[in-house]
Amino acid sequence: MKAYEKNIRKVEPYVPGEQPQHKVIKLNTNENPYPPAPGVTKALEEMNTDRLRLYPDPTAAPLVEELAGFYQVNPDQVFVGVGSDDVLSMCFLTFFNSEKPILFPDITYSFYKVWADLYRIPYECQKLDENFRLIKEDYYKENGGVIFPNPNAPTGIYEELDVVEDIIAHNRDAIVIVDEAYVDFAGRSAIELIDKYDNLIVVQTFSKARSMAGMRIGYAISNPTLIRYLNDAKYSFNSYTMNQTSLVCGVEAVKDKEYFENGIRKIVETREWAKEELKKLGFHCLDSKSNFIFAMHPQYDAKEMFEALKKHDIYVRFWGSERIEQYMRITIGTREEMEALFVFFREYMKK
Ligand SMILES: *Cc1c(COP(=O)(O)O)cnc(C)c1O
């Protein structure tokens, strides 16, 4: 072993879902099956590339202001980053510096554990109940911070805002981060609690409901004090996180509220229909309020089904980890993509 080895920061990295380079029915990473708003395409077509000579606005002002307008908050309550992964990572670095463990669910977005390890933050997972519901009382104990997604991933389960509020209210001495990557498909956002609780940060993304996973835009909404701390950390790390193209396209996406709402409506409709179809096929589905369904079949092994699907160029997500060994997570695609999935299942179950 080389002497310098002991000084290397070693981490077990997050494993992203596969991005196959050939054409598949891609239901594995919760991307949106519909294109971004037409204004985004137009902005890209009309883009003045001479502007790319220059650094982008380090404050990302046009995008921050557009988001502030959309959510009816002040621009100093908005922080933007390179996908919500960047924003969440910055939040871990900035707010989770206690000796006490941070708390998050045992079954949740697997990146939380990776950031905690990377930044050497102690953490303690809280078990979801047997129906994969959050037990709010588990988050009332002393801690160094709390983070959970709502709806949760990969379960898709949405907790009503009063549950979220109880957790925030019981943690006035710690920062609570609500990761709302999927809230647009679900219900009320915790953004409405921002003025009431100074310990709350809500994080959202353009990757799911706004069809722009490839553009990498995420944001946090909180009070001006916490947003300032986030910006201080960002400027100590990389001032120009938001590239010029993302800034321009992000603004266009937020402007088109009607397109946004229509897209969500289509996915929610397909989701509700797909849940029924899966149940008819004998699957047990959690009551997802997200753009994916977490499902298991009592008669068919999840890993075998996952591999058979892949052979047929239908990609879903499977972990095989504790408590969720028999579950697959299926992203809601177009109606046609879902039909193809059901055709496969019917054939598979005939054999
Ligand atoms: C998809 C997702 C994110 C991150 O998305 P970005 O593409 O980095 O914005 C964050 N949290 C959860 C729970 C997600 O599912």
The ligand as a MOL file (V3000), in Angstrom:
LIG
                    3D

  0  0  0     0  0            999 V3000
M  V30 BEGIN CTAB
M  V30 COUNTS 15 15 0 0 0
M  V30 BEGIN ATOM
M  V30 1 C -34.4180 12.4870 -8.9690 0
M  V30 2 C -34.2210 12.8290 -7.5280 0
M  V30 3 C -33.3570 13.8380 -7.1030 0
M  V30 4 C -32.3370 14.4990 -7.9570 0
M  V30 5 O -32.6330 14.9360 -9.1260 0
M  V30 6 P -31.7200 15.9130 -9.9460 0
M  V30 7 O -31.7980 15.3690 -11.3150 0
M  V30 8 O -30.3200 15.9240 -9.4040 0
M  V30 9 O -32.3860 17.2260 -9.7760 0
M  V30 10 C -33.3200 14.1600 -5.7660 0
M  V30 11 N -34.0530 13.5070 -4.8640 0
M  V30 12 C -34.8550 12.5140 -5.2180 0
M  V30 13 C -35.6350 11.8170 -4.1700 0
M  V30 14 C -34.9540 12.1370 -6.5580 0
M  V30 15 O -35.7110 11.1040 -6.8970 0
M  V30 END ATOM
M  V30 BEGIN BOND
M  V30 1 1 1 2
M  V30 2 1 2 3
M  V30 3 2 2 14
M  V30 4 1 3 4
M  V30 5 2 3 10
M  V30 6 1 4 5
M  V30 7 1 5 6
M  V30 8 2 6 7
M  V30 9 1 6 8
M  V30 10 1 6 9
M  V30 11 1 10 11
M  V30 12 2 11 12
M  V30 13 1 12 13
M  V30 14 1 12 14
M  V30 15 1 14 15
M  V30 END BOND
M  V30 END CTAB
M  END
